[in-house]
Amino acid sequence: MSGVVAHYGRVRGVLDRITEALTSMGLDPATGIDPAVLAPVDEFHLGGHEATMAFTASLGIDTNSHILDVGCGLGGPAREMARTYGCHVLGIDLQPEFVYAAEGLSLMTGMEGDTSFEVGDVTVLDRSDRAFDAATMIHVGMNVPDKPGLFAAIASALRPGGRFGIYDIMRTAGTDAELGFPLPFATDESDSHLASSDDYVAALTGAGLSVVHVIERTDLVGQVIQRAADGPKTPLNLGLVMGSEFPTMFTNLRGAIKGGFVRPIEIVAEK
Ligand SMILES: C[S@@+](CC[C@H](N)C(=O)[O-])C[C@H]1O[C@@H](n2cnc3c(N)ncnc32)[C@H](O)[C@@H]1O
């Protein structure tokens, strides 16, 4: 796990860097920031805000829901769920720097009452109290070798009928091409644990969950990337979070998608 912590811990002072970028845009973090403004930096996954919206729509979330977001990063998806559905979201992440930033960004956006964040390793998750109405995992499974173990722990945290949504980068079945590193989720192969959607489905089923749907999001992601390339540039970007190698990581990932070796895929399962 230490490799994963180091990979996501390349940059110190993430919250300060985001604050400086906001100030350079003429915004005043002290008087409140619209959470939508943060999307280019706090939605750390392919397809950003649009993918989060598409992904969470079928999780049955309402104003009374308590949601567990495993590997929450800077908390963008957590805030977006809380804002859209009026629910409460608990985010857990391995990287203390990200959890500190997540708390700061929730304060900045006035969403500290709707979201809470904890430092923790979800591979040793122990929340078997069935307290959650839904759980989400966005672009995290690529760092988790024991998916059956993680999915069993998440199933224990869900109430009966609760849904678990996964949106990850998955290996295309039948391809074992070597990928170029670094990737946005791993500095080298040692922290990359890509699996196919069939493997995910088998692990979910083994954990006692019923798969509701499997949806490939490659087209949505391609459209979002194209729109971002054509649109105005913003000082808020994932370079603030991952450092100067982020463009290389992103190029390597796009190459792997274009080559057909990996794909962004959403899976929803129910307890
Ligand atoms: C690509 S980021 C995605 C963050 C967030 N889900 C989002 O979409 O904006 C992956 C995150 O997973 C976290 N992560 C990876 N392995 C983890 C583990 N075992 N326990 C908790 N968090 C983990 C990383 O620290 C990182 O913040």
The ligand as a MOL file (V3000), in Angstrom:
LIG
                    3D

  0  0  0     0  0            999 V3000
M  V30 BEGIN CTAB
M  V30 COUNTS 27 29 0 0 0
M  V30 BEGIN ATOM
M  V30 1 C -7.9350 8.3100 -8.9900 0
M  V30 2 S -8.2600 8.8030 -7.3510 0 CHG=1
M  V30 3 C -10.0400 8.9070 -7.3650 0
M  V30 4 C -10.5690 9.7850 -6.2560 0
M  V30 5 C -12.0930 9.9500 -6.2220 0
M  V30 6 N -12.7800 8.6830 -6.1140 0
M  V30 7 C -12.5710 10.7080 -7.4300 0
M  V30 8 O -13.1070 10.0670 -8.3440 0
M  V30 9 O -12.4180 11.9390 -7.4820 0 CHG=-1
M  V30 10 C -8.0130 7.2760 -6.4680 0
M  V30 11 C -8.0870 7.4670 -4.9660 0
M  V30 12 O -8.1520 6.1860 -4.3360 0
M  V30 13 C -7.4330 6.2490 -3.1280 0
M  V30 14 N -7.0850 4.8860 -2.7210 0
M  V30 15 C -6.3770 3.9690 -3.3960 0
M  V30 16 N -6.2660 2.8320 -2.6640 0
M  V30 17 C -6.9360 3.0520 -1.5050 0
M  V30 18 C -7.1810 2.2700 -0.3370 0
M  V30 19 N -6.6990 1.0410 -0.2140 0
M  V30 20 N -7.9110 2.8150 0.6520 0
M  V30 21 C -8.4020 4.0850 0.5570 0
M  V30 22 N -8.1900 4.8680 -0.5150 0
M  V30 23 C -7.4690 4.3700 -1.5390 0
M  V30 24 C -6.2500 7.1210 -3.4700 0
M  V30 25 O -5.6060 7.6530 -2.3230 0
M  V30 26 C -6.9000 8.1860 -4.3580 0
M  V30 27 O -7.3550 9.2720 -3.6210 0
M  V30 END ATOM
M  V30 BEGIN BOND
M  V30 1 1 1 2
M  V30 2 1 2 3
M  V30 3 1 2 10
M  V30 4 1 3 4
M  V30 5 1 4 5
M  V30 6 1 5 6
M  V30 7 1 5 7
M  V30 8 2 7 8
M  V30 9 1 7 9
M  V30 10 1 10 11
M  V30 11 1 11 12
M  V30 12 1 11 26
M  V30 13 1 12 13
M  V30 14 1 13 14
M  V30 15 1 13 24
M  V30 16 1 14 15
M  V30 17 1 14 23
M  V30 18 2 15 16
M  V30 19 1 16 17
M  V30 20 1 17 18
M  V30 21 2 17 23
M  V30 22 1 18 19
M  V30 23 2 18 20
M  V30 24 1 20 21
M  V30 25 2 21 22
M  V30 26 1 22 23
M  V30 27 1 24 25
M  V30 28 1 24 26
M  V30 29 1 26 27
M  V30 END BOND
M  V30 END CTAB
M  END
